[in-house]
Amino acid sequence: MTENQTRHHRTSRLSRLRALPPWSLVAAGVLTGGLLGGGYGVLRPAQYTATAYVVAVPGERADTATALGFAQAYGRVATQIAVLGDAQARAGVPVATLRAAVRTATSPDAPMVAVSATSARPARAAAMANAVAGALTRHADAARADTHVGLREFSPAVRPAEPASPSAGVTGLVGAGAGGLLGALALLVRPGRRPEEGIVRPATVPGPAVAADAHGRL
């Protein structure tokens, strides 16, 4: 392809882009994003989350404030290798799986630790959460002589009935919104129409003075 043909091809492509109605880019973005988001929600396996709760209990030489502080500390310790290594046998999964699937949360107002586990299998999610919560309780009890604070099971994890991951409809809506936003951004940077395009210039008509001057010269 010669240089002139390449330049003509680029000019034709820009002309076609300028000819598109402004809403077409946004509509195409919404449609494409919705299809991609919905497809992702359908193809991605559902994820289930189960949560076990343990509570810090102060001993004779500790108070509620001390228990609250140790609950915060145990929330950070729960995902460490020492606790996960103790929990892997009961959970039936390797430490690497526990590390990727288990999360903890604590409250600034209550001496409680929430241990959550996520898996594509509901029963496994509950087993992992209970295994890590049990291992954390055993570690806390082993150090109770020094900390004067122990952990007790408050609520075990149960098998979740519904997935925690978003449905295909939700992912489709999110994808449609993102696609519409990208379409709007593309609309802003779309090549605009040149000022001289679409403007019909009026024919130049000689004025009376020019016409009279020309008549005198004849």
Buried (B, 14 or more C-beta within 10 A) or exposed (E): EEEEEEEEEEEEEBEEEBEEEEEEBBEBBBBBBBBBBBBBBEEEEBBBBBBBBBBBBBBEEBEEEBBBBBBBBBBEBBBEEEBBEBBBEBBEBEBEBBEEBBBBEBEEEBBBBBBBBBBEBBEBBBBBBBBBBBBBBEBBBEEBEEBBBBBEEBEBBBEBEEBEBBBBEEBBBBBBBBBBBBBBEBBEEBEEEEEEEEEEEEEEEEEEEEEEEEEEEE
